[in-house]
Amino acid sequence: MQCRAGFFLGALACAVAVVGLSARQDTPVAQFSSQVQLVEVYATVIDAAGAPVTGLRREDFEVYEDGRRQEISAFAAGEFPLTLLLGVDRSWSMAGDRLRLAKRASQTFLRSLRPEDRTMVMAISSAAEIVAPLTMDRADQVREIERLDPWSTTALHDGIITALDRLEGEPGRQAIVVFSDGVDRYSRATPAQVLERARRSNALVYPIGLGRDRPSLLAELAVTTGGRSFLLRDVKDLDKTLADVARELRYQYLLGYTPASSGATGTPEWRSIRVAARKPGLRVRARDGYMGD
């Protein structure tokens, strides 16, 4: 398994001998050595009412890989840097109220992010096009969204894979928020191929469905990556849905561990991950595994 360097846990583990990590510079909370094969997992913790839980420490978590409990060797909590790709389905099936709602939701969501968050906008139809790159000002990105008109058919599966490919290699935490009715037409990629690609990515995926039904793929993407899926049926639900997504992305926990080896095969294989909170009444949302050797 290769060292999985996402934000700073893996990157520093591969580069330095011993380092302390913390969301605050004056309080080191974890130390680990070089040459480790560190697996990083972002986790969101919510209480029974669905509100995010802050202030937890390393000892409040348990991590399991393939059912075996792992020692958490690195830990950090806080508002980590974020690179976010916002996908807007602009195909003909979205024409009218759905596209207007998607555009309004996308613009509102961009404005809710922190100024230091890095964002880009992708328009999805028969092809996926970056209409507002990372280098563009947030206000310019909002204007580019406003210019989107209905166009062509829906290759949603291909668009999601393109989004995952585009984020590959970007530093820090990665997330995709996509607004779509979820109806795919003429994609080359199958749902299984989309999920397989998501398993090889570090990005959290937050699909927001517009319409009556939420395709199973959108829910599976969220579970696989540690994100969350939503179904937005009415404009009155818009503000709460966007606030929930922005709130989840604002504060998370980052856990790092070196897998207790069960015998490397040299062939990439799926390793399941389960993260649990030791305090009763808390639920943890995190990606459900990764591809390792």
TASULHU-V897090 format. One record per run of one state. SS is the DSSP state (a for helix, b for strand, c for the rest). FROM is the first residue (numbers start at 1). LEN is the number of residues. If there is no record, write none. Layout:
ss->SS from->FROM len->LEN
ss->SS from->FROM len->LEN
This chain:
ss->c from->1 len->8
ss->a from->9 len->7
ss->c from->16 len->2
ss->b from->18 len->4
ss->c from->22 len->8
ss->b from->30 len->4
ss->c from->34 len->4
ss->b from->38 len->9
ss->c from->47 len->5
ss->b from->52 len->1
ss->c from->53 len->5
ss->a from->58 len->3
ss->b from->61 len->5
ss->c from->66 len->2
ss->b from->68 len->3
ss->c from->71 len->1
ss->b from->72 len->7
ss->c from->79 len->3
ss->b from->82 len->8
ss->c from->90 len->2
ss->a from->92 len->3
ss->c from->95 len->2
ss->a from->97 len->16
ss->c from->113 len->5
ss->b from->118 len->7
ss->c from->125 len->3
ss->b from->128 len->5
ss->c from->133 len->5
ss->a from->138 len->9
ss->c from->147 len->9
ss->a from->156 len->12
ss->c from->168 len->5
ss->b from->173 len->8
ss->c from->181 len->10
ss->a from->191 len->9
ss->c from->200 len->4
ss->b from->204 len->7
ss->c from->211 len->5
ss->a from->216 len->10
ss->c from->226 len->4
ss->b from->230 len->3
ss->c from->233 len->2
ss->a from->235 len->16
ss->c from->251 len->1
ss->b from->252 len->7
ss->c from->259 len->10
ss->b from->269 len->9
ss->c from->278 len->5
ss->b from->283 len->4
ss->c from->287 len->2
ss->b from->289 len->4
ss->c from->293 len->1
